[in-house]
Amino acid sequence: MTDSPTPTTAPMIAASNEDILIQSLPTVSRLALVYAPRSAREQTLALLALDARLAHLLRHSREPMMAQLRLAWWRESLGQSADQWPEGEPLLALLKSWNGHHGGLVPLIDGWEAMTGAAPLPPTALEAMAQGRGEAFAALAEALGRSAERAAALKLGRAWALNDLAMRLGHASERAAARKLAQASGGARLSRSLRPLMVLHGLAARRLEKGDESGATSPAAMLKAMRLGLLGF
């Protein structure tokens, strides 16, 4: 009598909450996250996942009012102490890694709410969106203990947002306005903890310069991301 063959297929392991949130990110955001040091990874992922969640929320809300109601839930949650948050929301669970600095993300909610207006959006709405993303990265600098880099993170976060908007907005006049604002924005250098923002900005600027998605995904773009992520220039 022979022994039964030993199964060679390992049991499936359930994906962690962190894995699920990573999969929710756009490709470029996942690439940028690679360059976050271990000490900054959870906080950076939480910010990128929140930004992606809000973008998804707007895309899949049939009416502006519905989007605004959902944004209001996030604004209220971020205005509360983390110990008041409901259980079972992976993103809120990860935002606890911000150790009480999560209130600094409320401007990001406000920025996305500015995008719920009727097209074509005015330049003031684009400015609000850029400011919201900039303030979110400034808050990340605070959460990571890099308060001296708050102003630089705000500046680069705004510039990233404008370069990104100039490619992604649906209306030609909106894209033109975002491009004009992006051209007037400047760059900044950041320490290792905040290098993912440098990657985001660098690839968004390259994508805008090239005029298509390959500007952020080509082999040359990957080399640029590596240089920015590892060396900071």
Backbone as CSV, one residue per row, in Angstrom:
resi,resn,N_x,N_y,N_z,CA_x,CA_y,CA_z,C_x,C_y,C_z
1,MET,0.849,-1.187,0.000,0.000,0.000,0.000,0.887,1.239,0.000
2,THR,0.643,2.141,-0.897,1.480,3.333,-1.005,0.847,4.488,-0.252
3,ASP,1.706,5.394,0.184,1.204,6.583,0.883,0.472,7.497,-0.092
4,SER,-0.506,8.202,0.408,-1.213,9.183,-0.412,-0.266,10.311,-0.765
5,PRO,-0.359,10.828,-1.992,0.526,11.924,-2.374,0.300,13.150,-1.494
6,THR,1.398,13.816,-1.175,1.315,15.020,-0.350,0.898,16.197,-1.208
7,PRO,-0.137,16.941,-0.824,-0.554,18.099,-1.615,0.592,19.093,-1.747
8,THR,0.749,19.634,-2.927,1.840,20.582,-3.162,1.352,22.019,-3.196
9,THR,0.046,22.195,-3.178,-0.492,23.552,-3.226,-0.673,24.085,-1.820
10,ALA,-0.010,25.198,-1.502,-0.108,25.786,-0.174,-1.479,26.424,-0.001
11,PRO,-2.012,26.425,1.201,-3.305,27.080,1.423,-3.212,28.565,1.116
12,MET,-4.314,29.114,0.607,-4.338,30.534,0.287,-4.314,31.349,1.571
13,ILE,-3.545,32.416,1.554,-3.441,33.291,2.708,-4.250,34.557,2.417
14,ALA,-5.118,34.908,3.319,-5.956,36.089,3.109,-5.090,37.339,3.017
15,ALA,-5.455,38.219,2.097,-4.719,39.470,1.940,-4.919,40.343,3.178
16,SER,-3.866,41.021,3.584,-3.961,41.916,4.726,-4.662,43.205,4.316
17,ASN,-5.103,43.957,5.313,-5.709,45.257,5.029,-4.747,46.150,4.264
18,GLU,-3.468,46.091,4.621,-2.468,46.912,3.936,-2.368,46.519,2.467
19,ASP,-2.372,45.213,2.193,-2.314,44.757,0.805,-3.519,45.257,0.009
20,ILE,-4.687,45.206,0.629,-5.906,45.652,-0.041,-5.817,47.135,-0.373
21,LEU,-5.309,47.926,0.567,-5.189,49.358,0.323,-4.149,49.651,-0.757
22,ILE,-3.073,48.894,-0.787,-2.066,49.089,-1.831,-2.667,48.818,-3.199
23,GLN,-3.473,47.771,-3.297,-4.093,47.439,-4.582,-5.084,48.510,-5.036
24,SER,-5.573,49.325,-4.109,-6.507,50.386,-4.479,-5.813,51.594,-5.076
25,LEU,-4.483,51.636,-4.991,-3.739,52.808,-5.445,-3.540,52.798,-6.956
26,PRO,-3.485,53.981,-7.567,-3.051,54.059,-8.966,-1.622,53.541,-9.087
27,THR,-1.253,53.131,-10.278,0.070,52.539,-10.508,1.194,53.450,-10.040
28,VAL,1.119,54.722,-10.369,2.195,55.650,-10.009,2.289,55.810,-8.491
29,SER,1.152,55.806,-7.802,1.186,55.903,-6.338,1.810,54.660,-5.716
30,ARG,1.525,53.487,-6.288,2.165,52.259,-5.780,3.671,52.333,-5.981
31,LEU,4.087,52.864,-7.128,5.517,53.009,-7.383,6.141,53.981,-6.386
32,ALA,5.486,55.109,-6.142,6.017,56.092,-5.198,6.151,55.497,-3.800
33,LEU,5.196,54.663,-3.407,5.218,54.074,-2.069,6.445,53.191,-1.856
34,VAL,6.953,52.612,-2.923,8.146,51.762,-2.824,9.298,52.518,-2.166
35,TYR,9.350,53.823,-2.374,10.485,54.611,-1.887,10.260,55.193,-0.494
36,ALA,9.164,54.838,0.145,8.952,55.251,1.537,9.755,54.343,2.451
37,PRO,10.569,54.886,3.336,11.280,54.022,4.296,10.289,53.336,5.224
38,ARG,10.719,52.269,5.842,9.822,51.497,6.707,9.148,52.387,7.757
39,SER,9.885,53.343,8.304,9.339,54.196,9.363,8.231,55.125,8.866
40,ALA,8.125,55.307,7.550,7.122,56.223,6.982,6.093,55.501,6.117
41,ARG,6.221,54.194,5.979,5.406,53.470,5.007,3.907,53.504,5.348
42,GLU,3.542,53.198,6.581,2.124,53.148,6.938,1.462,54.511,6.779
43,GLN,2.130,55.552,7.265,1.561,56.891,7.182,1.407,57.337,5.724
44,THR,2.411,57.026,4.898,2.359,57.412,3.488,1.265,56.637,2.756
45,LEU,1.179,55.343,3.025,0.129,54.535,2.409,-1.245,55.056,2.795
46,ALA,-1.422,55.423,4.055,-2.721,55.929,4.501,-3.120,57.181,3.718
47,LEU,-2.180,58.090,3.513,-2.485,59.307,2.756,-2.814,58.985,1.300
48,LEU,-1.986,58.168,0.661,-2.220,57.828,-0.743,-3.530,57.067,-0.917
49,ALA,-3.841,56.187,0.032,-5.086,55.422,-0.056,-6.298,56.319,0.155
50,LEU,-6.176,57.300,1.047,-7.278,58.237,1.242,-7.510,59.054,-0.024
51,ASP,-6.453,59.539,-0.628,-6.585,60.312,-1.863,-7.240,59.466,-2.955
52,ALA,-6.825,58.209,-3.071,-7.415,57.315,-4.069,-8.875,57.016,-3.746
53,ARG,-9.203,56.854,-2.466,-10.580,56.580,-2.068,-11.489,57.755,-2.436
54,LEU,-11.009,58.966,-2.210,-11.817,60.147,-2.513,-12.004,60.310,-4.015
55,ALA,-10.962,60.011,-4.779,-11.090,60.071,-6.234,-12.120,59.061,-6.721
56,HIS,-12.078,57.858,-6.182,-13.041,56.816,-6.551,-14.453,57.233,-6.172
57,LEU,-14.572,57.848,-5.018,-15.871,58.301,-4.536,-16.498,59.291,-5.521
58,LEU,-15.705,60.247,-5.992,-16.238,61.230,-6.931,-16.591,60.593,-8.268
59,ARG,-15.734,59.691,-8.736,-15.987,59.063,-10.037,-17.268,58.244,-10.030
60,HIS,-17.616,57.661,-8.885,-18.731,56.724,-8.828,-19.965,57.287,-8.111
61,SER,-20.010,58.590,-7.946,-21.206,59.240,-7.403,-21.974,59.873,-8.564
62,ARG,-23.220,59.464,-8.726,-23.995,59.947,-9.869,-24.345,61.421,-9.749
63,GLU,-24.516,61.902,-8.533,-24.903,63.286,-8.302,-23.887,63.962,-7.385
64,PRO,-23.588,65.244,-7.630,-22.666,65.962,-6.743,-23.087,65.897,-5.276
65,MET,-24.397,65.952,-5.027,-24.881,65.918,-3.643,-24.496,64.617,-2.948
66,MET,-24.559,63.509,-3.674,-24.169,62.227,-3.083,-22.682,62.229,-2.750
67,ALA,-21.870,62.746,-3.655,-20.436,62.838,-3.389,-20.173,63.710,-2.172
68,GLN,-20.866,64.816,-2.073,-20.667,65.734,-0.955,-21.057,65.105,0.369
69,LEU,-22.111,64.281,0.372,-22.512,63.587,1.594,-21.438,62.591,2.035
70,ARG,-20.872,61.889,1.069,-19.819,60.924,1.408,-18.554,61.630,1.873
71,LEU,-18.243,62.746,1.246,-17.087,63.531,1.683,-17.309,64.072,3.092
72,ALA,-18.549,64.431,3.397,-18.856,64.943,4.731,-18.592,63.879,5.796
73,TRP,-18.860,62.596,5.459,-18.582,61.517,6.421,-17.092,61.455,6.724
74,TRP,-16.274,61.574,5.686,-14.821,61.538,5.893,-14.347,62.772,6.660
75,ARG,-14.923,63.930,6.344,-14.535,65.152,7.061,-14.866,65.022,8.551
76,GLU,-16.039,64.491,8.839,-16.433,64.309,10.239,-15.524,63.301,10.938
77,SER,-15.208,62.219,10.239,-14.350,61.188,10.843,-12.964,61.739,11.148
78,LEU,-12.401,62.495,10.214,-11.059,63.037,10.411,-11.045,64.137,11.472
79,GLY,-12.203,64.695,11.765,-12.297,65.700,12.818,-12.437,65.100,14.201
80,GLN,-12.578,63.793,14.267,-12.738,63.108,15.544,-11.409,62.528,16.029
81,SER,-11.383,62.197,17.302,-10.265,61.432,17.845,-10.322,60.018,17.273
82,ALA,-9.153,59.414,17.035,-9.112,58.088,16.434,-9.838,57.041,17.271
83,ASP,-9.914,57.237,18.583,-10.593,56.231,19.416,-12.118,56.280,19.268
84,GLN,-12.627,57.270,18.510,-14.062,57.342,18.241,-14.437,56.703,16.904
85,TRP,-13.442,56.277,16.145,-13.723,55.728,14.825,-14.367,54.353,14.915
86,PRO,-15.264,54.036,13.977,-15.876,52.706,13.968,-14.857,51.638,13.590
87,GLU,-15.087,50.441,14.059,-14.237,49.311,13.697,-14.609,48.835,12.292
88,GLY,-13.659,48.194,11.631,-13.961,47.536,10.365,-13.648,48.341,9.125
89,GLU,-13.151,49.582,9.274,-12.761,50.382,8.119,-11.235,50.354,8.035
90,PRO,-10.665,49.592,7.080,-9.199,49.427,7.024,-8.433,50.737,6.909
91,LEU,-8.993,51.692,6.186,-8.277,52.952,5.995,-8.220,53.754,7.290
92,LEU,-9.323,53.803,8.016,-9.289,54.478,9.314,-8.321,53.772,10.263
93,ALA,-8.298,52.449,10.207,-7.373,51.700,11.067,-5.928,52.083,10.771
94,LEU,-5.612,52.229,9.490,-4.236,52.590,9.116,-3.937,54.040,9.477
95,LEU,-4.937,54.896,9.424,-4.725,56.307,9.774,-4.392,56.502,11.256
96,LYS,-4.592,55.485,12.060,-4.165,55.579,13.459,-2.649,55.700,13.564
97,SER,-1.945,55.300,12.504,-0.483,55.435,12.486,-0.062,56.905,12.463
98,TRP,-1.001,57.807,12.210,-0.694,59.241,12.192,-0.625,59.829,13.600
99,ASN,-0.968,59.038,14.610,-0.828,59.446,16.014,-1.437,60.815,16.305
100,GLY,-2.671,60.999,15.850,-3.403,62.211,16.180,-3.252,63.356,15.190
101,HIS,-2.400,63.197,14.176,-2.200,64.265,13.192,-3.187,64.186,12.024
102,HIS,-4.121,63.242,12.075,-5.009,63.014,10.934,-5.925,64.197,10.634
103,GLY,-6.147,65.075,11.612,-6.970,66.250,11.361,-6.393,67.141,10.264
104,GLY,-5.096,67.041,10.041,-4.463,67.818,8.986,-4.839,67.371,7.594
105,LEU,-5.593,66.272,7.483,-6.039,65.777,6.180,-7.388,66.350,5.764
106,VAL,-8.047,67.092,6.638,-9.347,67.674,6.280,-9.259,68.559,5.034
107,PRO,-8.188,69.356,4.845,-8.112,70.139,3.605,-8.127,69.290,2.336
108,LEU,-7.677,68.046,2.421,-7.755,67.159,1.261,-9.213,66.874,0.914
109,ILE,-10.044,66.676,1.935,-11.480,66.492,1.702,-12.054,67.737,1.034
110,ASP,-11.678,68.909,1.548,-12.172,70.159,0.981,-11.742,70.311,-0.475
111,GLY,-10.520,69.903,-0.771,-10.036,69.997,-2.140,-10.839,69.130,-3.094
112,TRP,-11.109,67.904,-2.679,-11.915,67.031,-3.533,-13.349,67.540,-3.656
113,GLU,-13.864,68.156,-2.600,-15.221,68.703,-2.693,-15.279,69.834,-3.726
114,ALA,-14.198,70.596,-3.846,-14.166,71.672,-4.838,-14.304,71.130,-6.257
115,MET,-13.985,69.849,-6.443,-14.050,69.236,-7.773,-15.449,68.742,-8.123
116,THR,-16.408,68.907,-7.210,-17.767,68.416,-7.475,-18.627,69.446,-8.206
117,GLY,-18.079,70.617,-8.497,-18.846,71.643,-9.189,-19.070,71.293,-10.652
118,ALA,-19.897,72.112,-11.308,-20.210,71.892,-12.723,-19.025,72.274,-13.600
119,ALA,-18.813,71.509,-14.673,-17.746,71.802,-15.629,-18.180,72.931,-16.572
120,PRO,-17.235,73.757,-16.985,-15.826,73.713,-16.615,-15.588,74.338,-15.233
121,LEU,-14.757,73.679,-14.447,-14.450,74.182,-13.120,-13.629,75.465,-13.221
122,PRO,-13.861,76.424,-12.342,-13.068,77.654,-12.355,-11.666,77.403,-11.792
123,PRO,-10.709,78.274,-12.108,-9.360,78.117,-11.556,-9.338,78.067,-10.033
124,THR,-10.298,78.734,-9.376,-10.327,78.690,-7.910,-10.560,77.278,-7.386
125,ALA,-11.337,76.469,-8.114,-11.565,75.081,-7.702,-10.284,74.270,-7.855
126,LEU,-9.549,74.519,-8.929,-8.281,73.816,-9.142,-7.267,74.211,-8.074
127,GLU,-7.263,75.489,-7.725,-6.389,75.970,-6.653,-6.739,75.291,-5.331
128,ALA,-8.032,75.146,-5.059,-8.469,74.503,-3.812,-8.022,73.044,-3.770
129,MET,-8.123,72.370,-4.897,-7.682,70.977,-4.961,-6.189,70.873,-4.733
130,ALA,-5.438,71.740,-5.407,-3.980,71.722,-5.238,-3.600,72.035,-3.793
131,GLN,-4.280,73.015,-3.200,-3.987,73.369,-1.809,-4.306,72.200,-0.880
132,GLY,-5.402,71.505,-1.149,-5.778,70.373,-0.312,-4.743,69.267,-0.333
133,ARG,-4.256,68.933,-1.525,-3.219,67.904,-1.609,-1.918,68.391,-0.971
134,GLY,-1.604,69.660,-1.180,-0.397,70.198,-0.557,-0.473,70.159,0.958
135,GLU,-1.615,70.581,1.510,-1.787,70.563,2.967,-1.727,69.141,3.514
136,ALA,-2.208,68.174,2.738,-2.169,66.782,3.187,-0.723,66.316,3.338
137,PHE,0.124,66.670,2.394,1.536,66.263,2.510,2.262,67.076,3.574
138,ALA,1.841,68.318,3.785,2.398,69.080,4.897,2.045,68.403,6.219
139,ALA,0.802,67.898,6.316,0.392,67.167,7.519,1.179,65.874,7.670
140,LEU,1.475,65.220,6.532,2.298,64.006,6.597,3.674,64.323,7.161
141,ALA,4.248,65.453,6.741,5.547,65.846,7.292,5.468,65.980,8.815
142,GLU,4.398,66.578,9.296,4.209,66.707,10.748,4.075,65.336,11.401
143,ALA,3.282,64.457,10.779,3.054,63.128,11.351,4.335,62.313,11.422
144,LEU,5.254,62.583,10.503,6.517,61.846,10.467,7.610,62.523,11.292
145,GLY,7.260,63.592,11.993,8.252,64.295,12.788,9.191,65.139,11.962
146,ARG,8.750,65.556,10.773,9.577,66.368,9.873,8.946,67.749,9.706
147,SER,8.608,68.387,10.820,7.907,69.672,10.755,8.731,70.739,10.047
148,ALA,10.046,70.618,10.062,10.888,71.592,9.365,10.680,71.535,7.852
149,GLU,10.118,70.432,7.353,9.885,70.281,5.918,8.440,70.538,5.533
150,ARG,7.670,71.062,6.474,6.251,71.274,6.203,6.029,72.180,4.991
151,ALA,6.722,73.314,4.941,6.529,74.266,3.846,6.941,73.664,2.510
152,ALA,8.045,72.921,2.498,8.515,72.295,1.253,7.533,71.232,0.782
153,ALA,6.985,70.458,1.718,6.003,69.427,1.353,4.732,70.060,0.818
154,LEU,4.303,71.161,1.409,3.127,71.881,0.925,3.355,72.365,-0.504
155,LYS,4.509,72.960,-0.746,4.827,73.497,-2.078,4.861,72.392,-3.124
156,LEU,5.535,71.290,-2.805,5.668,70.219,-3.790,4.348,69.469,-3.966
157,GLY,3.579,69.338,-2.882,2.273,68.697,-3.004,1.336,69.483,-3.909
158,ARG,1.365,70.796,-3.804,0.565,71.641,-4.691,1.013,71.463,-6.149
159,ALA,2.317,71.469,-6.358,2.835,71.336,-7.721,2.468,69.985,-8.315
160,TRP,2.574,68.919,-7.511,2.170,67.588,-7.998,0.706,67.598,-8.416
161,ALA,-0.146,68.172,-7.553,-1.576,68.180,-7.844,-1.876,68.894,-9.152
162,LEU,-1.245,70.025,-9.392,-1.516,70.802,-10.602,-1.028,70.079,-11.853
163,ASN,0.148,69.471,-11.782,0.634,68.691,-12.921,-0.275,67.507,-13.201
164,ASP,-0.759,66.873,-12.149,-1.650,65.730,-12.298,-2.991,66.163,-12.896
165,LEU,-3.548,67.255,-12.376,-4.827,67.752,-12.885,-4.738,68.152,-14.356
166,ALA,-3.615,68.729,-14.746,-3.466,69.203,-16.118,-3.549,68.077,-17.139
167,MET,-3.338,66.846,-16.697,-3.463,65.689,-17.591,-4.799,64.975,-17.437
168,ARG,-5.423,65.069,-16.270,-6.547,64.181,-15.968,-7.918,64.833,-16.079
169,LEU,-7.987,66.142,-16.062,-9.295,66.798,-16.138,-9.936,66.582,-17.500
170,GLY,-11.268,66.510,-17.502,-11.972,66.162,-18.727,-12.222,67.314,-19.678
171,HIS,-12.269,68.526,-19.172,-12.611,69.683,-19.991,-11.333,70.401,-20.429
172,ALA,-11.256,70.776,-21.703,-10.035,71.387,-22.246,-9.656,72.665,-21.512
173,SER,-10.641,73.488,-21.172,-10.320,74.742,-20.482,-9.801,74.482,-19.069
174,GLU,-10.292,73.421,-18.433,-9.789,73.053,-17.110,-8.330,72.621,-17.199
175,ARG,-8.029,71.788,-18.194,-6.649,71.325,-18.361,-5.714,72.502,-18.642
176,ALA,-6.174,73.440,-19.462,-5.348,74.597,-19.790,-5.089,75.450,-18.549
177,ALA,-6.112,75.634,-17.731,-5.950,76.421,-16.508,-4.999,75.727,-15.535
178,ALA,-5.142,74.407,-15.405,-4.255,73.652,-14.513,-2.818,73.697,-15.012
179,ARG,-2.635,73.606,-16.326,-1.285,73.673,-16.898,-0.633,75.030,-16.599
180,LYS,-1.413,76.081,-16.748,-0.887,77.425,-16.487,-0.465,77.559,-15.026
181,LEU,-1.312,77.057,-14.134,-0.969,77.097,-12.710,0.245,76.227,-12.408
182,ALA,0.338,75.072,-13.068,1.470,74.167,-12.843,2.771,74.812,-13.282
183,GLN,2.744,75.530,-14.383,3.951,76.183,-14.890,4.457,77.253,-13.930
184,ALA,3.544,77.813,-13.147,3.933,78.852,-12.189,4.379,78.276,-10.854
185,SER,4.204,76.975,-10.674,4.581,76.347,-9.404,6.029,75.891,-9.471
186,GLY,6.644,75.759,-8.323,8.048,75.347,-8.272,8.219,74.002,-7.603
187,GLY,9.446,73.523,-7.599,9.750,72.252,-6.969,10.354,72.446,-5.590
188,ALA,10.749,71.354,-4.983,11.392,71.386,-3.671,12.062,70.043,-3.447
189,ARG,13.107,70.043,-2.653,13.769,68.790,-2.282,13.338,68.394,-0.884
190,LEU,13.198,67.097,-0.689,12.712,66.573,0.582,13.608,65.448,1.074
191,SER,13.534,65.199,2.363,14.333,64.129,2.954,13.760,62.768,2.587
192,ARG,14.469,61.742,2.960,14.114,60.360,2.600,12.684,60.018,2.994
193,SER,12.233,60.507,4.141,10.902,60.152,4.614,9.799,60.606,3.672
194,LEU,10.050,61.685,2.925,9.026,62.274,2.064,9.341,62.108,0.579
195,ARG,10.285,61.233,0.260,10.663,61.030,-1.144,9.516,60.547,-2.029
196,PRO,8.533,59.788,-1.511,7.428,59.409,-2.396,6.763,60.606,-3.071
197,LEU,6.696,61.731,-2.369,6.107,62.926,-2.979,6.973,63.425,-4.131
198,MET,8.281,63.331,-3.985,9.166,63.732,-5.081,8.939,62.843,-6.300
199,VAL,8.719,61.564,-6.069,8.446,60.639,-7.175,7.118,60.998,-7.841
200,LEU,6.084,61.223,-7.048,4.784,61.596,-7.604,4.889,62.854,-8.465
201,HIS,5.552,63.867,-7.926,5.682,65.133,-8.654,6.503,64.955,-9.917
202,GLY,7.633,64.263,-9.799,8.499,64.097,-10.957,7.826,63.360,-12.093
203,LEU,7.082,62.311,-11.777,6.420,61.542,-12.831,5.221,62.281,-13.400
204,ALA,4.501,63.032,-12.558,3.372,63.824,-13.072,3.866,64.912,-14.013
205,ALA,4.981,65.548,-13.653,5.542,66.586,-14.518,6.028,65.984,-15.836
206,ARG,6.624,64.803,-15.755,7.103,64.158,-16.986,5.940,63.723,-17.864
207,ARG,4.882,63.222,-17.261,3.694,62.815,-18.013,3.079,64.013,-18.732
208,LEU,3.031,65.152,-18.046,2.481,66.361,-18.658,3.369,66.832,-19.809
209,GLU,4.668,66.757,-19.607,5.608,67.178,-20.651,5.479,66.301,-21.895
210,LYS,5.348,64.974,-21.693,5.256,64.048,-22.821,3.859,64.025,-23.425
211,GLY,2.842,64.364,-22.637,1.491,64.428,-23.154,0.720,63.132,-23.155
212,ASP,1.257,62.073,-22.540,0.513,60.817,-22.432,1.028,60.014,-21.245
213,GLU,0.325,58.920,-20.956,0.635,58.122,-19.770,2.031,57.510,-19.805
214,SER,2.564,57.271,-21.003,3.901,56.673,-21.082,4.957,57.555,-20.425
215,GLY,4.642,58.842,-20.298,5.579,59.738,-19.632,5.821,59.373,-18.181
216,ALA,4.902,58.597,-17.591,5.059,58.181,-16.194,5.286,56.688,-16.044
217,THR,5.283,55.936,-17.146,5.373,54.473,-17.038,6.468,53.855,-17.906
218,SER,7.125,54.638,-18.735,8.154,54.103,-19.626,9.401,53.722,-18.831
219,PRO,10.320,52.946,-19.426,11.585,52.641,-18.750,12.334,53.893,-18.304
220,ALA,12.316,54.946,-19.135,12.983,56.191,-18.750,12.317,56.810,-17.525
221,ALA,10.989,56.690,-17.454,10.270,57.204,-16.285,10.629,56.419,-15.030
222,MET,10.800,55.102,-15.164,11.172,54.284,-14.017,12.557,54.666,-13.500
223,LEU,13.455,55.000,-14.421,14.791,55.448,-14.008,14.706,56.777,-13.274
224,LYS,13.843,57.657,-13.763,13.665,58.939,-13.082,13.095,58.728,-11.697
225,ALA,12.110,57.844,-11.569,11.538,57.557,-10.260,12.593,57.021,-9.312
226,MET,13.455,56.147,-9.804,14.513,55.583,-8.958,15.477,56.655,-8.488
227,ARG,15.837,57.552,-9.401,16.764,58.615,-9.036,16.148,59.546,-7.984
228,LEU,14.880,59.910,-8.202,14.219,60.789,-7.242,14.013,60.090,-5.896
229,GLY,13.592,58.824,-5.951,13.296,58.101,-4.731,14.512,57.795,-3.888
230,LEU,15.622,57.510,-4.554,16.827,57.118,-3.827,17.774,58.279,-3.553
231,LEU,17.878,59.188,-4.524,18.868,60.264,-4.407,18.240,61.630,-4.140
232,GLY,16.983,61.790,-4.490,16.321,63.054,-4.201,16.548,64.153,-5.212
233,PHE,16.958,63.775,-6.435,17.108,64.806,-7.484,16.947,64.157,-8.842
